[in-house]
């Protein structure tokens, strides 16, 4: 049975892991697609959220290992993409 990949919380931790680990020992079939945003982000928005919603967003983003603003942007991108597909 293959080992599970550890949860890596930063790019630096991931780089260290890949440099030192024998990846053939790990099951990679559960990998998820990673998207990298290279387009400039010059437009800004301002929105009001309830404190409870913002707290939940920040907690979910932290569990995902990404900053909460990036989490919000990715969530919006997924919603728009899903709407285009349907």
N, C-alpha and C positions, 0 to 999 in steps of 0.2 A: 504494500500500500504506500502510495506517495505521501510525502509530508504536505501539510497545509502551509501556504505562504504566510509569513507574519504580517501583521498590520503595521505598516510603516507610516509614520505621522508627518514626515517631511521629505523633501527632495534629497536632502543630505543623508538622511537615514536610508533611503532607497538606494542611493549611490553606493554607500558603504556596504549594504547587503549584497547588491549585485556584484560588487568587486570581490567579495569574500566568499560568497555561497556557491555551491555546486547546484545549479538550477535543474540539473537532470534528476535530482532527488525530489523535486516538488511537482505536484499535480497542477498543471497550468490550464486545465480545461475550464476552470471557473473564472478565468480572467474576464474583466470588463473592459470595454472600449474606453480609451482615454482621449479626451478632446483638448487640444491646445488652442488657445485664442491668440492669434497673431495680428488680427486687425486692430487698428488704433481705436481707442475708446475715448472719443472727444466729447460726445454728447452726455449731458448730465440730466438726472431727474431728481425730483424731491418728492417724497411721499411720506405720509403719516401712517404709522402702524400702531396698533395697541401694544402696550408693554409686554403683554403675554405672548402675542404673536412674534414680536421681535426676539424675545427670550427663547421661544421654540425654534425659530430660524437659526439663531446663534448656536443652540445646542445641537441641532441637526447638522449644521455645517461643521461643528467641532468633531462630531462623530465621523463625518466624512473626511475629515482632515484637510479642509479647505477654509479660507476666509469666508465670513458670512456674506460679504458683498458679491464675491464670485459665485457662491452658492445661489444667491438670488438671481444673478444673471443667467446661470446655467439652467435654473428652473424655468425662467421666462423663455429661454431659447428652446427648451424641450417642449414647452406648452405650445409655442408658435409652430414649431416643426411638426408636432403631432396634429395640430389643426390643419396644416397644409396637406398632410398625408391623407386625411379623412375626407 
